[in-house]
Amino acid sequence: MRFFAGPEIFIDSYSTGENTFASTIIGVGQSIATGEEKYLVRLLQTKISNEDVAETLSFETVSKSLRKHGLESPTSVFVPLEFYSVLHLGKYAPLRVAYKNYDPFLVLGSTSIPMYWSNQYVPFDRFIFIGSDLGEWVVKPEREAGHSVFIEVNPPKGGKIDVTVKTIACFSDRNPAAGLILKAPFPKQAEP
């Protein structure tokens, strides 16, 4: 993410009453994380070799599809937001959502799988199950400090500071068969 900013965003005069330089820029970290998630989901949708279609969403159909593709113990799952309400309300029990320390898990019988919802910035319309052998998220750290986020602030040009914030990351796929993309019919909306 590259942008130009006025020097005033780097001045923190509230905490001490004096002008000190602060490196906090609201929203940049979230934008970087969203870009990484969008990149990862797009790659998963193209790299995973197993695809299946469930005529109905249920504990039985999901379990059967996972077994069929050798994914009895997925390490995580991406879930379309359209299933948010019905999974929380237990319509497909024992397939449901539970929380541990505010983190969502897709409960599939006695198995709890860390889950990630789609959203307006990272849309997808299928369940994406990830096996432990599917691949690896690789991040290149910055040389000097070893951090995974690079922040470069260049002197003002025409009164504006040139700011670049980036990460260098990629998904290295090892075994495309260690995942599953499952299409399930979206739940019907209740009639008003």
N, C-alpha and C positions, 0 to 999 in steps of 0.2 A: 504494500500500500504506500503510495507516494502522494504527498500533498504539500501545499505551501501554507504556512501559518504565520500569523502576526506574532511578534516577540512577546506580546502580553500573555499568551497562554503558557509561557515558561516561567512566569514570575508569580511567586506565591507570596503575597503580601498579607494574607489573612492570618496565618498561624503565628507569625512573630511580629507583625506590624512593620517589618522591614522587607525590602525587596530581596528575595532569594530565588534561585533558579530551581524549578521543579520539572521533572521529566514526565509527569502524568498527563496523558492526553486521553480524554474520555472516549470510549468506543473503539479505539484502535485495536486493542487486544481481542475484543469480541469479533471485529471484522476479520482479523487474521484467523481466528478459530473457526469462524463460519466458512471462510474460503477453504480451509483445510478439510472440514467435514464435507463440503460440497464436492471437492476433488476426490475424497475417499469413496463417497457413495457412488459417484459416477464410475470410478474404476471398478468397484465391486460389482456393479451392474454389468460391466463388460467382461470382467475376468472370470466370474464364477460360472462354471460349466453346467452345474445342475439347476434345472428349472422344473417346476411342477405347478399344476393348477388344482386347487381344491374347489369342488363344486359348492361346498359349504365350509364355513370355518367352525371347527370344533376341536376339542382335545384329541379325539380319535383321528381326524384327518391330518392334523399337524404332526402328531406322533408317527402315524403311518408314513407320511412323506419323509420325515427325518430318518426313520429306520431304512426306508427304501434307498436313500442316498448315503447311508452310512454315517449319519450325523446324530447319533443318540445323545451326545453331550456337547451341544454348541456352547461356545464361550461367550457369545453375545448375539443380539438380534436388533435389527432396525425395523421399526414398526410404523406403518402409515398412520398419521394423526386421525384419519377417519374412524379408526377403531378405538379411539380414546375412551369415549363414553361407555360403549358396550363392554369393553374389557374391564373397566373400573366397576361397572354395575354387576359383573359376574354372569352376564348372559351366556358365556361360553364355558362356565365353570366345569371342570377344574382348570381350565385355561383362563387366567386372569392376571391382573397387575397387582403387585405388592410393592411396598417400599421398605428400604433399609437405609437409615440415615439420609432420608430424602432422595435417595437414588432409586429409580424404578427398575423393577425386575418383572419379566414375563414368567409367571408361574405356570409350569406345564406338569401337572401332577405333583410329584415330589421334587421336581427340578426347578430351580430358580435361575433364570438367564438374565444377565445385565442387558438392559434395553435402551434404545435411543429412538425418540419420536422424530418423524418428519416435521417440517415446519415450513413457513412461507419462504424462507431463504434456502432451505435444502429439501425440496419436495421429492417424494418418491411414492409409488403406489403399490408396492409389493413388500412382503416380509423378506428381509435379507438375513439369513442365518449364517453365522461365521463359525467355522471350526478352528481349533487351535493350530492346525497345520496349513491354513489357507495362505498366510503370508505374514509379512512383518512391516510395521510402520517404522521407517528409517528417517531420522532427523539428523541433519548435519549441524553440529554446534559451531558457534563463532569461535575463531582460533584463540584469541587472547583470554577471554573470560570463561569460555566454555558454555555460554548460555545458548539456548535454542532460538531465541528471538534476537534479530539484528536490528539495532536502531542507529540510524545515521542522521545526524543533524548537521547541515551545512550552513555556513554564514549567510546572513541576509542578502537577498538579491532584490533590489527595488523595494526594500522595506519588509519583505517576506522571507521567512526561514524555510529552506528546502528540507523536508523531513521524509525519510524513507524508513519504513518498518517492514521487515520480512522474516519469513522462516524458509528454510530449505528442507523440504521433506518429500518423501515419496513412499508409495506402497509397493513393496517388492513381493510379488506373488510367487508362492512356492508350489502350491497344489490347488489348482482351480476346482478340483472335485471335493475340496474340504469346505464347501459352502453350498447354500441352497437359496434360490430365489423362488418364493412361493406366492403365487397370485391367488387371492381369495376374494370372493364377492364382498363389496362394501356393504355394511349394514344399512338396511332401509331406514329412512327417517320416519319418525312417528307423524301420523296425519294430524294437522291442527284441529 
